[in-house]
Amino acid sequence: MNLVYNLVKRAQAYVHLVYGFARQYTVSSLLLLLLVPVAPICAQPLLVDKFSAKDDCLSFNVSRSEYQQHLLSNRHSDNRFSDYQQMVIETIAFDRVDVFDVANPDENNPLYRFVNSLNMRTRESTLRPQLQFAEGDALDPATVTEAERNLRAQSYLSDAFIMPVATCNNRVHLLVVTKDAWTTQPIVSASREGGQSKSRVGLVEGNFLGSGSEISVVLTKDDQRSSVAYRFEKDYILGKPLSLGFGFSDNSDGYARSFRFAKPFYTDATVSSFEFSVDQNRARVTTEQNGKEVAAYDIDSDEKTVFAAFQQRFNAGSVSRIYAGITQRQELYAGFTGEDALQPQKLDDLSFPWLALEHQSTDYVVMKNINYIESVEDLRVGAYWQASMGYSPENKNQRAAVVGSGTYKQLFTLPKAVFSIVSSLDVIHYKDNGSVNEQSDTYYSALLSADYRWLLDERQRLVAIGKYQQSQVAGIHDALSLGGAALVRGYPADYVLGNKVYGGSFEYRYHTDWHLLNIIRIGWVGYVDVATLRNDHFAIDNGGYDGELLSNVGVGLRIMSSKTHVSNIVHIDLAAPTGYKKEAGNYQLLLRAEQRF
C-alpha cells in the first residue's frame, strides 16, 4: 500500500510540473496557478505544528503568505532553519510567481492576468546558479538565508524566500519561491528639484527573456545637457559567477563609456574575486549657485582599474578580504569660463598600484518598514570597514601622489530602535618635486553621519539624522551644497556652496498598510531640516550668505510599487524655509525618485 501511495503522490507531482510548464508558455494556463502545491514526500504524513521538525516524517501545508509572516516574526532569519541544520537536502524545487499572484483573489482578474501574459517569468536556469547549495548537501542555515538575501537583492524580483516543505528520515525538501517584478519600463518622466528640471524618455528591460539581463535605451534632457544612453548588464554569465556590463551615452556636450567584467564576491563563501573596468567621460560641467552660473568647464576623464581579491572567514560572524590592484586615472580640464580664481587647481595623471583591506559582519536581521513600505528588508548588523592605499610615482605630467580611502559603517538593532553610523574619507596627497620651497597639496572628502530610528509601532517611526561633511576639492563642480535634496529641502538646489556642512533632520514617518489596486503602497512624512554651511575655499560670495542657520518644515508623500523592485520610491515633498531665506522663495516642491523612504 505504501508503494501505491507513493506512486500516486509522484504522479500528482508530475501533474504540478506539467501545470507549471504550461503556465510559463501559455496565457490561458495562468488560470491554473493556485497556492503553492506541496505534495507529501513521505508515506502517511503526520499532522503536526507547521514549523516543527521533531518527527521523522513531516509535510508542511503552508501558503506563501503564511510563511512570509513567519519569516518576519524572526529577526534573525537563520533561526528558521536551525531545526534542519545538517539534514541532507533531498530536493530543491522552484515556485516562480508572476508579477500578479492569481492565487490572491484580489489579483485574480482579467487585467492582471493579461499583464502576467506579457511578462516572461524568470527562468529556473537564471535562479539556480545563485543558490550556494545543491541536492545532497548538508543544510547550513546561514548558507540558505544568504541565498534568500541574494535573490531578494535582484532588481528583477520583488520578493524571494526559501521554504522547508517536508522532512523525512533526516532529509529535507526545499522550495525556492520567487516573485517577479515588473521590469519592462517605458520611461516618460519629468522631475523638478530645487528649481531645476529633468525629463527622461526611453525603455528599460530589467529581465530580458527571463535571463536576469538588463538592457536599456534612455533619452535624458536637463538644464545642462541632453543625452541618449544605451546599457547592458548581466550577472551569472552562462550560469557561472561572472558579471558583465557595458554602456555608452552620446551627450550633447560629450560622451560617457563604461565597461566592466568581473567575478564578484557574490557570497560570503566566495574565495576569490577579480575585476577589470573602464570608465571614460567627456562633458561640460556648469556649476550654479541659486540659479546663477558661477563657472563652467569641460572635463575629460579616463579611468581603468584591474584587481584581484581573496576572502577568508576567521570566525563565524564576519569575513575579511584583501585586494591588490592597479588604477590609471587621467582627468583634464579645458574651456573654462568664470572668475579666474575658480579654475580647477590640479591635473590628474596618476598610475598607481594599491592594496585594500575589507572586513564585514555576516550577521543579518529581517525587518520591514525601515527603508521601504511593507517589504521584507535584510539589514546587515555589526561593523563594516574598508581601507586602501596606493602610490603613484612622479611622471612628466604629475607629481608623485599618495592615494587613500577608508570607510566605517555599523548598524545596531534594539528591541524598539535601529541606530546606524557611517564615516568615510578619500584623500589624494601630492608631493612636491623636491624644490627648495617644498610643499604639498592635499585634496580630500570626509563624511560622518548617524541616524536613530525609534520604532513606535509596526508603522510609525521617529527618525533623527545628523550629518557632517568637509572637503577640499580641486574644482567647484565638486563643492558641497545645501538646498534641493541636499539636507534642507525648503531651499532651491545649490542654494549655497562651500566646503563644510553641518546639518540634521527630524522626521515622523508613517508606513501605511494601503495597497491601492494591489499595486501602489503609500507612506507619508513630516519633517524639520536644519543646516549651516561654511565656505573658506572657493572665491564666491553665496549671495551674501555667511554661515547663517538654514531651516525648513515640510511634508511629503512616498509612493512605492509592490510590483517592481523595492529600491524604487517616488518622493513628493513640499517644504518651506523658516530660517535665513534671502532669495530662497516661499516654498519648494520636489519630485524625484530615490532608493529609500
C-alpha positions as CSV (number, residue, x, y, z in Angstrom):
1,M,0.0,0.0,0.0
2,N,2.8,2.4,0.8
3,L,4.3,1.8,-2.7
4,V,0.9,2.6,-4.3
5,Y,0.5,5.7,-2.2
6,N,4.0,6.9,-3.2
7,L,3.3,6.3,-6.9
8,V,0.0,8.3,-6.7
9,K,1.8,11.2,-5.0
10,R,4.6,11.2,-7.5
11,A,2.0,11.3,-10.3
12,Q,0.5,14.3,-8.6
13,A,3.9,16.0,-8.6
14,Y,4.3,15.4,-12.3
15,V,0.9,16.9,-12.9
16,H,2.0,20.0,-11.0
17,L,5.2,20.1,-13.1
18,V,3.2,20.0,-16.3
19,Y,0.9,22.8,-15.0
20,G,4.0,24.9,-14.3
21,F,5.4,24.3,-17.8
22,A,2.0,25.2,-19.3
23,R,1.8,28.3,-17.2
24,Q,5.2,29.5,-18.5
25,Y,4.4,29.2,-22.2
26,T,0.6,29.9,-22.5
27,V,-1.7,32.7,-21.5
28,S,-4.8,30.6,-20.7
29,S,-2.9,28.4,-18.3
30,L,-2.4,31.4,-16.0
31,L,-5.8,30.3,-14.5
32,L,-4.2,27.2,-13.1
33,L,-2.0,29.0,-10.6
34,L,-3.0,28.2,-7.0
35,L,-1.3,28.4,-3.7
36,V,2.0,26.6,-3.5
37,P,1.1,22.9,-4.1
38,V,3.2,20.8,-1.7
39,A,2.9,17.1,-2.3
40,P,3.7,14.9,0.6
41,I,7.1,13.2,0.1
42,C,6.7,10.5,2.8
43,A,4.1,7.9,3.3
44,Q,1.2,8.9,5.5
45,P,2.4,12.3,6.6
46,L,1.6,13.3,10.2
47,L,-0.4,16.3,11.2
48,V,1.9,18.4,13.3
49,D,2.8,22.0,14.0
50,K,3.6,23.7,10.8
51,F,7.2,24.8,11.7
52,S,8.3,21.8,13.8
53,A,10.8,19.2,12.6
54,K,10.8,16.9,15.5
55,D,9.1,13.9,13.9
56,D,10.9,11.7,11.4
57,C,8.4,12.3,8.5
58,L,6.6,15.6,8.1
59,S,4.9,17.5,5.4
60,F,4.0,21.2,5.9
61,N,0.9,22.6,4.2
62,V,1.8,26.3,4.4
63,S,0.9,29.0,2.0
64,R,3.4,31.6,0.8
65,S,1.7,34.4,2.7
66,E,1.7,32.4,6.0
67,Y,5.4,31.6,5.6
68,Q,6.3,35.2,4.8
69,Q,4.6,36.2,8.1
70,H,6.7,33.6,9.9
71,L,9.8,34.9,8.2
72,L,9.1,38.4,9.5
73,S,8.5,37.1,13.0
74,N,12.1,36.1,13.4
75,R,14.6,39.0,13.1
76,H,17.5,36.6,12.7
77,S,16.4,34.6,9.7
78,D,18.9,31.8,10.3
79,N,16.7,30.7,13.2
80,R,14.0,29.5,10.7
81,F,16.3,26.7,9.6
82,S,18.0,25.8,12.8
83,D,15.8,22.7,13.2
84,Y,17.0,21.4,9.9
85,Q,20.7,22.0,10.4
86,Q,22.9,19.2,8.9
87,M,19.9,17.5,7.4
88,V,20.6,16.3,3.8
89,I,18.9,18.4,1.2
90,E,16.8,15.8,-0.8
91,T,15.2,18.1,-3.4
92,I,15.1,21.7,-4.4
93,A,12.0,22.8,-6.2
94,F,11.1,26.3,-7.6
95,D,7.8,28.2,-7.4
96,R,8.2,31.2,-9.8
97,V,5.3,33.5,-9.1
98,D,4.2,36.0,-11.7
99,V,4.1,39.8,-11.2
100,F,0.4,39.4,-10.1
101,D,-0.2,36.4,-7.9
102,V,-3.5,34.9,-9.2
103,A,-3.6,32.7,-6.0
104,N,-4.6,36.0,-4.3
105,P,-8.3,36.7,-5.1
106,D,-7.5,40.5,-5.2
107,E,-5.1,39.9,-8.1
108,N,-7.0,37.2,-10.0
109,N,-8.8,39.3,-12.6
110,P,-8.6,39.6,-16.4
111,L,-6.5,42.7,-16.5
112,Y,-3.8,41.4,-14.1
113,R,-3.8,38.0,-15.9
114,F,-3.2,39.9,-19.1
115,V,-0.3,41.8,-17.6
116,N,1.1,38.4,-16.5
117,S,0.9,37.1,-20.0
118,L,3.2,39.9,-21.2
119,N,5.8,39.0,-18.6
120,M,8.3,36.2,-19.2
121,R,8.9,34.8,-15.8
122,T,12.5,34.5,-14.5
123,R,13.9,31.2,-15.7
124,E,14.9,28.5,-13.3
125,S,18.2,28.4,-15.1
126,T,18.7,32.0,-14.0
127,L,17.8,31.3,-10.4
128,R,19.5,28.0,-9.6
129,P,23.1,29.2,-10.1
130,Q,22.5,31.8,-7.4
131,L,22.0,29.1,-4.7
132,Q,25.1,28.1,-2.8
133,F,23.8,24.7,-2.1
134,A,22.6,21.7,-4.1
135,E,20.7,18.4,-3.6
136,G,22.8,16.1,-1.5
137,D,24.4,18.8,0.6
138,A,24.0,19.1,4.3
139,L,21.8,22.1,5.1
140,D,23.6,25.1,6.6
141,P,21.1,27.7,7.9
142,A,23.5,30.6,7.1
143,T,24.0,29.5,3.5
144,V,20.3,29.1,2.9
145,T,19.4,32.5,4.3
146,E,22.2,34.2,2.4
147,A,20.8,32.7,-0.8
148,E,17.4,34.3,0.1
149,R,19.1,37.7,0.6
150,N,20.9,37.5,-2.7
151,L,17.7,36.6,-4.5
152,R,15.8,39.5,-2.8
153,A,18.5,41.9,-3.9
154,Q,18.0,41.2,-7.6
155,S,16.2,44.0,-9.3
156,Y,14.0,41.7,-11.4
157,L,12.5,40.1,-8.3
158,S,10.1,41.9,-5.9
159,D,10.4,39.2,-3.2
160,A,12.0,35.8,-2.6
161,F,12.3,33.2,0.2
162,I,13.1,29.6,0.7
163,M,10.6,27.2,2.5
164,P,11.3,23.8,4.0
165,V,8.2,21.9,2.8
166,A,8.9,18.4,4.1
167,T,11.3,16.3,6.1
168,C,11.8,12.5,6.1
169,N,14.5,10.3,7.6
170,N,16.8,13.2,8.3
171,R,16.3,14.7,4.8
172,V,14.7,18.0,4.0
173,H,12.9,19.2,0.9
174,L,13.2,22.9,0.0
175,L,11.0,25.1,-2.1
176,V,12.5,28.3,-3.6
177,V,9.7,30.9,-4.0
178,T,10.4,33.9,-6.2
179,K,8.0,36.7,-7.2
180,D,8.8,38.5,-10.4
181,A,9.0,42.3,-10.5
182,W,7.6,44.1,-13.5
183,T,10.8,45.0,-15.3
184,T,9.6,46.3,-18.7
185,Q,9.6,50.1,-18.0
186,P,8.6,52.5,-20.8
187,I,10.0,55.8,-19.3
188,V,8.2,59.1,-19.8
189,S,9.1,61.2,-16.7
190,A,9.7,64.7,-15.6
191,S,11.1,65.8,-12.3
192,R,11.8,69.1,-10.6
193,E,14.1,69.7,-7.7
194,G,15.1,73.0,-6.3
195,G,14.2,74.9,-9.4
196,Q,16.0,72.5,-11.8
197,S,14.1,70.4,-14.3
198,K,14.9,67.0,-15.8
199,S,12.9,64.8,-18.3
200,R,13.5,61.3,-19.5
201,V,12.1,59.1,-22.3
202,G,13.1,55.6,-23.0
203,L,12.8,51.9,-22.4
204,V,14.4,49.7,-19.7
205,E,14.0,45.9,-19.7
206,G,15.5,44.6,-16.5
207,N,14.9,40.9,-17.1
208,F,15.3,40.2,-20.8
209,L,13.6,36.9,-21.8
210,G,13.7,35.9,-18.1
211,S,17.5,35.8,-18.1
212,G,18.2,38.5,-15.5
213,S,19.9,40.6,-18.1
214,E,19.2,44.4,-18.2
215,I,19.1,46.4,-21.4
216,S,18.1,50.0,-21.7
217,V,17.8,52.9,-24.1
218,V,17.1,56.2,-22.4
219,L,16.9,59.8,-23.7
220,T,17.5,62.4,-21.0
221,K,17.3,66.2,-21.0
222,D,18.1,68.6,-18.1
223,D,19.3,72.2,-17.7
224,Q,22.8,71.3,-18.7
225,R,22.7,68.6,-21.4
226,S,20.8,66.1,-23.5
227,S,21.9,62.5,-23.9
228,V,21.0,59.1,-25.4
229,A,22.3,56.3,-23.2
230,Y,22.5,52.6,-24.0
231,R,23.3,50.0,-21.4
232,F,23.6,46.2,-20.9
233,E,24.2,44.3,-17.6
234,K,24.3,40.6,-16.9
235,D,25.2,38.6,-13.7
236,Y,25.9,34.8,-13.7
237,I,27.0,34.5,-17.3
238,L,26.3,31.0,-18.6
239,G,25.5,30.0,-15.1
240,K,28.9,31.0,-13.8
241,P,29.6,33.6,-11.1
242,L,30.7,36.2,-13.6
243,S,29.4,39.7,-14.3
244,L,29.4,41.8,-17.5
245,G,28.3,45.3,-18.1
246,F,28.9,48.0,-20.7
247,G,27.2,51.2,-21.7
248,F,27.5,54.2,-24.0
249,S,26.0,57.6,-23.8
250,D,26.0,60.1,-26.6
251,N,25.7,63.5,-25.0
252,S,25.2,67.0,-26.4
253,D,28.5,68.0,-24.7
254,G,30.5,64.8,-25.0
255,Y,30.1,61.1,-24.2
256,A,30.2,58.5,-21.4
257,R,31.5,55.0,-22.0
258,S,31.9,52.2,-19.5
259,F,32.9,48.5,-19.5
260,R,33.1,46.0,-16.6
261,F,33.9,42.3,-16.5
262,A,34.2,40.8,-13.0
263,K,33.9,37.8,-10.8
264,P,32.3,39.5,-7.7
265,F,32.1,38.3,-4.1
266,Y,28.6,37.1,-4.7
267,T,28.5,35.2,-1.4
268,D,30.3,35.2,1.9
269,A,31.8,31.8,1.0
270,T,33.3,33.0,-2.3
271,V,37.1,32.6,-2.1
272,S,38.4,34.9,-4.8
273,S,37.3,37.8,-7.0
274,F,38.6,39.9,-9.8
275,E,37.5,42.9,-11.9
276,F,38.5,44.8,-15.0
277,S,36.7,48.1,-15.6
278,V,37.0,51.2,-17.8
279,D,35.1,54.5,-17.4
280,Q,35.5,57.3,-19.9
281,N,33.6,60.6,-19.8
282,R,33.7,63.9,-21.6
283,A,31.2,66.5,-20.5
284,R,30.8,70.2,-20.0
285,V,30.0,70.9,-16.3
286,T,28.2,74.0,-15.3
287,T,28.1,75.0,-11.6
288,E,25.3,77.2,-10.4
289,Q,24.7,78.9,-7.1
290,N,21.0,79.6,-6.5
291,G,20.3,79.6,-10.3
292,K,23.3,81.8,-11.2
293,E,26.1,80.4,-13.2
294,V,29.5,80.8,-11.4
295,A,31.8,78.6,-13.5
296,A,31.7,76.2,-16.5
297,Y,34.4,74.0,-18.0
298,D,35.0,70.8,-19.9
299,I,36.1,67.6,-18.0
300,D,37.7,64.8,-19.9
301,S,38.3,61.8,-17.6
302,D,39.6,58.3,-18.3
303,E,39.9,55.6,-15.5
304,K,41.0,52.0,-15.8
305,T,41.2,49.5,-12.9
306,V,42.1,45.9,-12.6
307,F,42.3,44.0,-9.3
308,A,42.2,40.6,-7.7
309,A,41.0,39.8,-4.2
310,F,40.8,36.9,-1.8
311,Q,38.3,36.3,1.1
312,Q,38.9,34.5,4.4
313,R,36.4,33.7,7.2
314,F,38.3,33.9,10.5
315,N,35.2,33.5,12.7
316,A,31.5,32.6,12.2
317,G,30.3,36.2,12.3
318,S,32.5,38.0,9.8
319,V,34.6,37.8,6.6
320,S,37.8,39.6,5.7
321,R,39.1,40.4,2.2
322,I,42.4,41.6,0.7
323,Y,42.6,43.4,-2.6
324,A,45.6,44.1,-4.9
325,G,45.1,46.2,-8.0
326,I,46.4,48.9,-10.4
327,T,44.5,52.0,-11.4
328,Q,45.3,54.5,-14.1
329,R,43.4,57.8,-13.8
330,Q,43.5,60.9,-16.1
331,E,41.4,64.0,-15.7
332,L,41.8,67.1,-17.9
333,Y,40.0,70.5,-17.6
334,A,39.6,72.9,-20.5
335,G,37.3,75.6,-21.9
336,F,36.9,77.4,-18.5
337,T,34.5,80.4,-18.2
338,G,34.0,82.3,-15.0
339,E,36.2,84.0,-12.4
340,D,39.9,83.0,-12.7
341,A,40.0,82.1,-9.0
342,L,37.5,79.3,-9.6
343,Q,39.6,77.5,-12.2
344,P,40.3,73.8,-11.3
345,Q,43.5,73.6,-9.4
346,K,45.0,70.3,-10.4
347,L,45.5,67.9,-13.4
348,D,45.2,64.2,-12.7
349,D,47.6,61.8,-14.5
350,L,48.0,59.0,-12.0
351,S,49.1,55.4,-12.4
352,F,49.3,53.6,-9.1
353,P,49.3,50.1,-7.6
354,W,47.2,49.8,-4.5
355,L,46.3,47.4,-1.7
356,A,43.0,47.3,0.3
357,L,41.6,45.5,3.3
358,E,37.9,45.0,3.9
359,H,36.1,43.4,6.9
360,Q,32.4,43.0,7.3
361,S,29.9,41.3,9.6
362,T,27.8,38.4,8.2
363,D,25.0,38.8,10.7
364,Y,21.7,40.0,9.3
365,V,18.2,40.7,10.6
366,V,14.9,40.7,8.7
367,M,12.6,43.6,9.3
368,K,10.0,45.7,7.4
369,N,9.0,49.4,7.3
370,I,12.6,50.6,7.8
371,N,13.7,51.9,4.4
372,Y,10.7,50.7,2.4
373,I,7.0,50.1,2.7
374,E,5.6,46.7,3.7
375,S,8.5,44.8,2.2
376,V,11.0,42.3,3.6
377,E,14.3,44.1,4.3
378,D,17.6,42.5,5.0
379,L,19.7,44.6,7.3
380,R,23.4,43.9,8.0
381,V,24.1,44.4,11.7
382,G,27.6,44.8,13.1
383,A,30.6,46.5,11.6
384,Y,31.9,47.1,8.1
385,W,35.2,48.8,7.4
386,Q,37.5,49.2,4.4
387,A,40.9,50.9,3.9
388,S,43.0,51.3,0.8
389,M,46.4,52.9,0.0
390,G,48.2,53.4,-3.3
391,Y,51.2,55.3,-4.6
392,S,51.6,57.0,-7.9
393,P,55.3,57.9,-8.8
394,E,56.2,61.2,-10.4
395,N,55.8,61.4,-14.2
396,K,56.2,64.2,-16.8
397,N,52.7,65.5,-16.2
398,Q,52.2,64.9,-12.5
399,R,53.9,65.0,-9.1
400,A,54.1,61.9,-7.0
401,A,51.0,61.2,-5.1
402,V,49.6,59.0,-2.3
403,V,46.0,57.9,-2.8
404,G,44.0,56.5,0.1
405,S,40.5,55.9,1.3
406,G,38.6,54.5,4.3
407,T,35.1,53.7,5.3
408,Y,33.5,52.6,8.5
409,K,29.8,51.6,9.0
410,Q,27.9,50.0,11.8
411,L,24.3,49.1,12.4
412,F,22.8,48.4,15.8
413,T,19.3,46.9,16.3
414,L,17.5,47.3,19.6
415,P,14.0,46.0,20.5
416,K,12.4,49.3,19.7
417,A,15.1,51.1,17.7
418,V,17.6,50.9,14.8
419,F,20.8,53.0,15.0
420,S,23.5,53.4,12.3
421,I,26.7,55.4,11.8
422,V,28.7,56.0,8.6
423,S,32.1,57.6,8.2
424,S,34.3,57.9,5.1
425,L,37.5,59.6,4.0
426,D,39.0,59.9,0.5
427,V,42.4,61.5,0.2
428,I,44.9,62.4,-2.6
429,H,48.2,63.9,-1.3
430,Y,50.6,65.3,-3.9
431,K,54.2,65.7,-3.1
432,D,56.4,68.5,-4.5
433,N,59.3,67.6,-6.8
434,G,62.0,68.4,-4.3
435,S,62.4,72.2,-4.8
436,V,63.7,74.4,-2.0
437,N,60.2,75.6,-1.2
438,E,58.9,72.1,-0.8
439,Q,55.2,72.0,-0.3
440,S,52.4,69.5,-0.8
441,D,48.7,69.7,-1.8
442,T,46.1,67.6,-0.2
443,Y,42.6,67.1,-1.5
444,Y,40.1,65.2,0.5
445,S,36.4,64.5,1.2
446,A,35.2,63.4,4.6
447,L,31.8,62.4,5.9
448,L,30.3,61.5,9.3
449,S,26.6,60.7,9.6
450,A,24.3,59.0,12.1
451,D,20.6,58.2,12.3
452,Y,18.5,56.9,15.1
453,R,15.0,55.4,14.4
454,W,12.5,54.9,17.1
455,L,10.1,52.1,16.2
456,L,6.9,53.4,17.8
457,D,4.9,50.5,16.5
458,E,4.7,48.4,13.3
459,R,4.1,51.5,11.1
460,Q,5.2,54.7,12.9
461,R,8.8,55.8,13.1
462,L,10.6,58.9,14.6
463,V,13.9,59.5,12.8
464,A,16.7,61.7,13.9
465,I,19.5,62.3,11.4
466,G,22.8,64.1,11.9
467,K,25.4,64.8,9.2
468,Y,28.9,66.5,8.9
469,Q,30.8,66.9,5.7
470,Q,34.1,68.6,4.9
471,S,36.1,68.7,1.8
472,Q,39.0,70.3,-0.1
473,V,38.5,69.6,-3.8
474,A,40.1,70.8,-7.0
475,G,37.0,72.0,-8.8
476,I,33.9,73.9,-7.8
477,H,31.8,71.3,-9.5
478,D,32.6,69.0,-6.5
479,A,31.7,71.6,-3.9
480,L,29.4,70.8,-1.1
481,S,26.0,72.4,-1.3
482,L,22.7,72.9,0.5
483,G,19.2,73.0,-1.0
484,G,17.1,70.8,-3.1
485,A,17.5,67.2,-1.9
486,A,20.7,68.2,0.0
487,L,19.7,68.4,3.7
488,V,17.4,71.4,3.6
489,R,14.6,70.6,1.2
490,G,12.9,74.0,1.6
491,Y,15.6,75.8,-0.4
492,P,16.5,75.9,-4.1
493,A,19.1,73.4,-5.3
494,D,22.6,74.6,-4.8
495,Y,21.4,77.5,-2.7
496,V,24.8,77.9,-1.2
497,L,28.2,76.3,-2.0
498,G,31.2,75.6,0.2
499,N,33.4,73.1,1.9
500,K,31.9,72.4,5.3
501,V,28.4,71.3,6.1
502,Y,26.7,70.7,9.4
503,G,23.1,69.6,9.4
504,G,20.3,67.3,10.5
505,S,16.7,66.3,10.2
506,F,13.9,65.1,12.5
507,E,11.2,63.2,10.8
508,Y,7.9,61.5,11.6
509,R,7.3,58.7,9.2
510,Y,4.2,56.6,8.7
511,H,4.2,53.5,6.6
512,T,0.6,52.8,5.8
513,D,-1.0,49.5,5.0
514,W,-2.8,50.9,2.0
515,H,-2.3,48.8,-1.1
516,L,-4.1,50.6,-3.9
517,L,-5.2,48.2,-6.7
518,N,-2.8,45.8,-5.1
519,I,0.0,47.8,-6.8
520,I,0.7,51.0,-5.0
521,R,2.0,51.4,-1.5
522,I,1.8,54.7,0.3
523,G,3.8,56.4,3.1
524,W,3.9,59.9,4.3
525,V,6.4,62.0,6.3
526,G,6.6,65.3,8.2
527,Y,10.0,66.8,8.9
528,V,12.2,69.6,10.1
529,D,15.6,70.2,8.5
530,V,18.4,72.4,9.8
531,A,21.8,73.0,8.4
532,T,24.6,75.5,8.0
533,L,27.5,75.8,5.5
534,R,31.0,77.3,5.7
535,N,33.0,78.4,2.7
536,D,36.7,79.2,3.2
537,H,37.9,77.5,0.0
538,F,36.0,78.9,-3.0
539,A,36.1,82.5,-4.2
540,I,32.3,83.0,-4.2
541,D,30.1,85.2,-2.0
542,N,27.0,82.9,-2.0
543,G,24.7,85.9,-2.4
544,G,25.7,87.4,0.9
545,Y,25.2,84.2,2.9
546,D,27.8,83.9,5.7
547,G,27.0,80.7,7.6
548,E,23.6,81.6,8.9
549,L,21.3,78.8,10.0
550,L,19.1,77.4,7.3
551,S,15.9,75.6,8.4
552,N,12.6,74.4,6.9
553,V,9.5,72.5,7.7
554,G,7.9,70.1,5.2
555,V,5.6,67.2,4.4
556,G,6.0,64.5,1.8
557,L,4.4,61.5,0.2
558,R,6.3,58.3,-0.5
559,I,4.9,56.1,-3.3
560,M,6.2,52.6,-4.0
561,S,5.0,49.9,-6.3
562,S,4.8,46.4,-4.9
563,K,5.2,45.0,-8.4
564,T,8.7,46.5,-9.1
565,H,11.9,46.1,-7.1
566,V,11.7,47.7,-3.7
567,S,14.5,50.2,-4.3
568,N,12.3,52.5,-6.4
569,I,10.4,55.0,-4.3
570,V,8.9,58.3,-5.6
571,H,9.4,61.2,-3.3
572,I,7.0,64.2,-3.4
573,D,7.9,66.9,-1.0
574,L,6.6,70.3,-0.1
575,A,8.8,72.4,2.2
576,A,9.0,76.0,3.2
577,P,12.1,77.8,4.6
578,T,11.8,79.1,8.2
579,G,15.4,80.4,8.9
580,Y,17.6,82.6,6.7
581,K,15.8,82.8,3.4
582,K,17.3,85.6,1.3
583,E,16.2,84.8,-2.3
584,A,15.0,81.4,-1.2
585,G,11.4,81.8,-2.3
586,N,8.3,80.9,-0.2
587,Y,8.4,77.1,-0.7
588,Q,10.0,74.3,-2.8
589,L,8.1,71.4,-4.5
590,L,10.4,68.4,-5.1
591,L,9.6,65.4,-7.2
592,R,12.2,62.8,-7.6
593,A,13.0,59.1,-7.5
594,E,15.0,57.7,-4.5
595,Q,16.2,54.3,-3.3
596,R,15.0,54.8,0.3
597,F,11.9,56.1,2.2
